[in-house]
Amino acid sequence: MQGRLGWIPAIIVSVSILCFSYGLYTVYMAGSILGETSRSFSSNVGGSPDFQARIAKSCAADPRGAVCPHLENPGKLASCWAKDAADAPGEAACAQAWSLSLSATVEERTRQMQGLPGWIDARAVRFASASAQALQAPYLLLLASLAALFAAIGYGVTGSIWGIAVNQNRRLSLSQSQAVLWSTLIISGYAVMALFNVGAMAWSSSALDSGKEIFPDIDWSVFALMGLAAAVPMTTSVITDARPLDATYAPKGMIGGAQVGLAAPERNEAAQKASLFDLFLGEDIKTKDRIDLTRVQNLLFSVLLLMAYSSALVSSLHLLGPGVLLDSASGGLRVFEAMPSPGANFLTLAGLANAAYLIGKFTPGKANPAQPAGADDAAGADQNIGAGI
């Protein structure tokens, strides 16, 4: 029912929150497993009896395994991925040794888990180890959870799955949609990187006690991008509130001898009428049946920029090879140093697209626009000018 959450949206909200929390816990668990594996591999791979026994078992099952030649001298495996190590084993042997070390860590974690909490931890360990060197799966789980959460809240409150981005005219707002998408994308990405760092560095007391940075850095351009995503909906709301309610056109100023102003808004009867077509069509009574090129341009640029930044973010989550992890473990450093930086050109393109979108809200009109019958022309014009921005 519109105006409150029904039981179905409430269930979806609850499940979404649980899935989001589980995704965060999985990311933390992946960082913890890989942190423990990295430190164990770099410090004990040459002399650990358990690791030697695991190599022997693996070679008994597959005598042609790449790591088998090092069975009598597993100490050489300690130089895996070491820089400028002349006696380092081949890449295949190192990869197999890392896989054996990782599986040993996972099995040891699983043995320590008891009861329902242990069962939950075991599932998280399995999921984390399966995506240990590529965090796209947990990241996509976070995105899907937030999308389901927003859709359920919007439907439960307004009766529309787009409710979180529906504006005061009961239309799907382009600027609010962008704000939701950018916030979801950046917050989820930062959460994955931060929780992974916390899990990985939790096994290094020296890193935590020395005051080293744990959370990834955020470049100024990321802050600027989020600020732009928040500022445009606020500006749009001010312009929408300034539109006349009792006239078809309100003059705001003169450009080239022609008046430029705001037409009365197009309003849907209910939020359930909001649709994706609202993103393309004009939002006032003069352009409600026409495609607005400034809105289409802004939408296309927004999709392009969202896809570009999400690709950079997902690619950075994939760069978790053993060499990177071992370097971080040996130095007690963060695995993820910083969020991807959009850069000045990216921000300029986003700013220009949104500027054109905001300017397009002002509709060119006649020199002497007609007022509704019975209205005081001068008073109405003055009142509307005073309400402008």
ChimeraX attribute file (.defattr): number of C-alpha atoms within 10 A of each C-alpha:
attribute: neighborCount
match mode: 1-to-1
recipient: residues
	/A:1	11
	/A:2	15
	/A:3	11
	/A:4	15
	/A:5	19
	/A:6	16
	/A:7	11
	/A:8	12
	/A:9	20
	/A:10	16
	/A:11	14
	/A:12	18
	/A:13	22
	/A:14	14
	/A:15	15
	/A:16	22
	/A:17	17
	/A:18	13
	/A:19	18
	/A:20	22
	/A:21	15
	/A:22	17
	/A:23	25
	/A:24	22
	/A:25	21
	/A:26	29
	/A:27	32
	/A:28	25
	/A:29	25
	/A:30	30
	/A:31	31
	/A:32	23
	/A:33	24
	/A:34	29
	/A:35	27
	/A:36	22
	/A:37	27
	/A:38	27
	/A:39	21
	/A:40	18
	/A:41	24
	/A:42	18
	/A:43	13
	/A:44	16
	/A:45	24
	/A:46	17
	/A:47	13
	/A:48	15
	/A:49	11
	/A:50	13
	/A:51	20
	/A:52	19
	/A:53	12
	/A:54	17
	/A:55	22
	/A:56	18
	/A:57	12
	/A:58	17
	/A:59	17
	/A:60	12
	/A:61	10
	/A:62	11
	/A:63	13
	/A:64	11
	/A:65	15
	/A:66	18
	/A:67	24
	/A:68	20
	/A:69	14
	/A:70	17
	/A:71	15
	/A:72	10
	/A:73	12
	/A:74	19
	/A:75	15
	/A:76	16
	/A:77	25
	/A:78	19
	/A:79	18
	/A:80	24
	/A:81	19
	/A:82	16
	/A:83	10
	/A:84	8
	/A:85	10
	/A:86	8
	/A:87	11
	/A:88	17
	/A:89	21
	/A:90	13
	/A:91	13
	/A:92	12
	/A:93	19
	/A:94	21
	/A:95	18
	/A:96	17
	/A:97	25
	/A:98	19
	/A:99	14
	/A:100	19
	/A:101	22
	/A:102	21
	/A:103	16
	/A:104	16
	/A:105	18
	/A:106	20
	/A:107	13
	/A:108	11
	/A:109	15
	/A:110	17
	/A:111	10
	/A:112	10
	/A:113	14
	/A:114	12
	/A:115	8
	/A:116	9
	/A:117	9
	/A:118	15
	/A:119	13
	/A:120	13
	/A:121	20
	/A:122	20
	/A:123	13
	/A:124	20
	/A:125	26
	/A:126	17
	/A:127	18
	/A:128	27
	/A:129	21
	/A:130	13
	/A:131	17
	/A:132	23
	/A:133	18
	/A:134	20
	/A:135	25
	/A:136	19
	/A:137	19
	/A:138	24
	/A:139	25
	/A:140	15
	/A:141	19
	/A:142	27
	/A:143	20
	/A:144	16
	/A:145	22
	/A:146	20
	/A:147	15
	/A:148	19
	/A:149	22
	/A:150	21
	/A:151	20
	/A:152	28
	/A:153	23
	/A:154	24
	/A:155	25
	/A:156	23
	/A:157	19
	/A:158	22
	/A:159	22
	/A:160	24
	/A:161	21
	/A:162	23
	/A:163	24
	/A:164	20
	/A:165	24
	/A:166	23
	/A:167	20
	/A:168	14
	/A:169	18
	/A:170	22
	/A:171	26
	/A:172	25
	/A:173	26
	/A:174	24
	/A:175	28
	/A:176	21
	/A:177	19
	/A:178	22
	/A:179	22
	/A:180	16
	/A:181	17
	/A:182	22
	/A:183	16
	/A:184	16
	/A:185	19
	/A:186	18
	/A:187	12
	/A:188	21
	/A:189	23
	/A:190	21
	/A:191	19
	/A:192	24
	/A:193	26
	/A:194	26
	/A:195	23
	/A:196	30
	/A:197	26
	/A:198	21
	/A:199	23
	/A:200	31
	/A:201	25
	/A:202	19
	/A:203	21
	/A:204	18
	/A:205	10
	/A:206	13
	/A:207	18
	/A:208	16
	/A:209	8
	/A:210	9
	/A:211	8
	/A:212	12
	/A:213	13
	/A:214	24
	/A:215	20
	/A:216	19
	/A:217	15
	/A:218	14
	/A:219	14
	/A:220	12
	/A:221	17
	/A:222	17
	/A:223	12
	/A:224	15
	/A:225	22
	/A:226	14
	/A:227	12
	/A:228	18
	/A:229	23
	/A:230	18
	/A:231	14
	/A:232	21
	/A:233	21
	/A:234	13
	/A:235	13
	/A:236	19
	/A:237	16
	/A:238	14
	/A:239	17
	/A:240	21
	/A:241	15
	/A:242	20
	/A:243	22
	/A:244	23
	/A:245	13
	/A:246	12
	/A:247	20
	/A:248	18
	/A:249	28
	/A:250	31
	/A:251	26
	/A:252	21
	/A:253	14
	/A:254	13
	/A:255	9
	/A:256	6
	/A:257	9
	/A:258	14
	/A:259	19
	/A:260	20
	/A:261	23
	/A:262	26
	/A:263	26
	/A:264	20
	/A:265	23
	/A:266	16
	/A:267	18
	/A:268	13
	/A:269	11
	/A:270	14
	/A:271	25
	/A:272	18
	/A:273	14
	/A:274	25
	/A:275	16
	/A:276	12
	/A:277	11
	/A:278	19
	/A:279	21
	/A:280	20
	/A:281	18
	/A:282	22
	/A:283	26
	/A:284	20
	/A:285	14
	/A:286	16
	/A:287	15
	/A:288	16
	/A:289	12
	/A:290	11
	/A:291	16
	/A:292	18
	/A:293	15
	/A:294	21
	/A:295	25
	/A:296	16
	/A:297	15
	/A:298	25
	/A:299	21
	/A:300	13
	/A:301	17
	/A:302	21
	/A:303	12
	/A:304	13
	/A:305	18
	/A:306	16
	/A:307	12
	/A:308	13
	/A:309	18
	/A:310	17
	/A:311	12
	/A:312	15
	/A:313	20
	/A:314	18
	/A:315	14
	/A:316	19
	/A:317	19
	/A:318	14
	/A:319	15
	/A:320	16
	/A:321	12
	/A:322	20
	/A:323	14
	/A:324	14
	/A:325	22
	/A:326	24
	/A:327	19
	/A:328	19
	/A:329	26
	/A:330	13
	/A:331	11
	/A:332	23
	/A:333	21
	/A:334	24
	/A:335	26
	/A:336	22
	/A:337	16
	/A:338	16
	/A:339	20
	/A:340	22
	/A:341	17
	/A:342	18
	/A:343	14
	/A:344	12
	/A:345	10
	/A:346	15
	/A:347	17
	/A:348	12
	/A:349	14
	/A:350	19
	/A:351	17
	/A:352	13
	/A:353	19
	/A:354	23
	/A:355	14
	/A:356	15
	/A:357	23
	/A:358	19
	/A:359	10
	/A:360	15
	/A:361	20
	/A:362	19
	/A:363	18
	/A:364	19
	/A:365	17
	/A:366	13
	/A:367	12
	/A:368	9
	/A:369	15
	/A:370	12
	/A:371	17
	/A:372	13
	/A:373	8
	/A:374	6
	/A:375	11
	/A:376	10
	/A:377	14
	/A:378	10
	/A:379	10
	/A:380	18
	/A:381	19
	/A:382	13
	/A:383	13
	/A:384	21
	/A:385	18
	/A:386	11
	/A:387	16
	/A:388	19
	/A:389	10
